[in-house]
Amino acid sequence: MNNKILILISIVLLTGCIRIDTGKKESKAECFKGIITKIYQDDKQHYMYTFEIHTPNQVIIENAEIWSKSWSYAQVGDSIIKPTDTLMIIIKKNDSTEREFFYKF
């Protein structure tokens, strides 16, 4: 049994292939409001679309793929809001249009 655990840990450390998903409960409790400063495919996370978000207090790296098709709508400079106690984000364009995207996992 100990050998199996050591092999699993070795694989994780060598490949970085396990993504720890905090799950719906933690995502629902999370909240932020900021500006999207970068949209990219993260080569360390299987090329998943990712947002870099600047808030007044921090920089947040958010997996955009959990918000169905949000990366294809969003542009650098858009506002992004994740209200507390929801499973959605709101992306607002500079022309005041906005769209909601819902948690898909």
Buried (B, 14 or more C-beta within 10 A) or exposed (E): EEEEEEEEEEEEEEEEEEEEEEEEEEBBEBEBEBBBEEBBEBEEBEEBBBBBBBEEEEEBEBBBBBBBEBBEEBEEEBBBBBBEEBBBBBBBBEEEEEBEBEBEE
